[in-house]
Amino acid sequence: MPPLLGCAYYPEHWPTERWATDAALMREAGLQVVRLAEFAWDRMEPQPGHYDFGWLEQAITTLSDAGLQIVLCTPTATPPPWLTHTHPDICRVTLDGTRVSPGARRQACASVPAYQEAALRITEQMVRHFGEHPAVIGWQVDNEFGVGETTRCYCDHCRRAFQDWLAERYGSLDALNAAWGTQFWSMTYHDWRHIPIPGITNEPQSPSMRLDYRRFSSDNWRRFLRQQIALLRQYAPGRWITHNFMIRHWSLDYWQLAQELDFVSYDNYPHGLSDPCEVALNLDLMWSLKRRPFWVMEQQPGPVNWHPQRPPVPAGQVRVWTHQAIAHGAEAVVYFRFRAGRFGQEQYHTGLLKWDATPDQGYHEAQAVAADLARLPDLTRPASRVGIVFDYHDLWSIELEPVQRDFRYWDLVLALYRVFWEANVPVDFLPRGCDPTGYDTLIVPAAILIHPGEADTWREWAMRGGRLIVTFRSGVREPSNIATETPLPGGGLSEVLGVRVQSFSAVPAPDFHEWPEHRPGTRLQSVSGAEVLTYHRWAEALAPTTAEPLYRYQDGLLAGQVAITRQRLGSGEAIYLGCWPTDFGALFRQQGWLTPDPARLERVLLQGGDGAQWRVTLNHSLQPADGLGGLDVRFERLP
Ligand code: GAL
């Protein structure tokens, strides 16, 4: 099937008489789907237990009569005033103990029974009403769990739920005390109810407790999701179920949430990010979460209200964003929103139509995308040969204790991904514990938490010809976030890599002026002496056991020590990076692993439904390049 285009529409924001005109304009733009109702709880249940679905039914009829397919959403991101008034404890509590006020959205805490019950009631009523409606093709549960730092709540309901979650995870207090090392600072627990949750303290609380609180909070929303899904499966047979994920969002373990869904969706707002490479990374992550195409459930159509500078979106950009998403595996792109809102918090958010209902730039570009797609066969994403491991728990552990201020797991993953993106080599993301069969290269960034057994799987795969690249800060901690007592890198990695970490060091940022000569250094040299690299943030002195040194530190306190090693394994190899190169691309070039695209264009090879290979070339820059205009796309059928 060719990719679908669509939009988010709020019939409740516009007079009934307008709906048919809007539906006709959507069709003229080439849109086929429309997403409805994710914030309309107040209209569907105006009073507790009194339901009104007539207006939505009428909107669905009008839209589907125009030939549009409908995606319905459960409205549980926006509990109505009667609910928060009757049960003020539904509202989340922030880390400092403040209960948030109602009046925005996502104010509810997933642990509160009154919210859970009300959410399930409206979901059940809604899906009983529309579950088998012929125009409804699928469901989005809720909207963007966690947006605005809302995954974790610190209320008493959460405290009790966390304690119960811990009892189930550890089975006994002895096991928990041992796993967390509670003898540190006199924290041995003899009663589950004595276990604290994160809060404001004069010094940090246990990193084990805080990591488990992140796991619990993510699980809590997964449970909330699962409850709604059970109802949707029961009353909406044959309809798919999804939820819309975000970029740079890691308060939820998306690998786990994705297991509940038929496919994942992603809300693509490239503004506010560093570059198109980061968007590509996230698109690939979304594909990888279920190893299948995903939906872009919201696509930025122009400037957005929430950006502190609201930069302009140049002509051509929306079309390029859309084609980038499709090239990375989106099977639908739904623009947010159809018409710019005339009231509420997002009046300065662009729509496909302006306030005055005339087409905005995004409308014309959606139309251009529809015309592009009409000329193309189905294009699908072929298998990638490179896998990058990505793990939320590793990210959390490092975020809780970065050690070096600028050490961010996401930045490390992005820096490694960028090397492949700049060389136009497609990448999949893989979870911890993965079997990399089918891949040539596996990159393992800062896999700090030990996963028993994983190193053996990776060794066997490398023996058969794989290239395993593991970075610093891997195999350092047990799953409960306490240091391993085996030599680093632990969890069996030391044997696979043929190396031990003798010592590790944070590399202070250049603007850190204390003890200026006490620095690990900044430069590395290949053992042949021919190649030089610089590094920052982290440096480990390595003692190879069976590996050969590839690079040594050149200056500073670590001068002469080994920084990067290679171990031959069967017909493959295992590389250990002891430090964070400032330019990973330089390392990959020096080793002859990859070369970047000279024209700096993004080129994606896709398999055409016509049996041919196709190349999509995207110019993300305003400057023309390689026959393409600024912000332009080319589709080529390869001979
Ligand atoms: C998304 C959200 C939408 C809308 C949009 C604005 O995160 O799901 O409801 O707020 O941002 O860009």
Residues whose N, C-alpha, C, O or C-beta is under 5 A from the ligand:
A	BS01	GAL	E144 V304
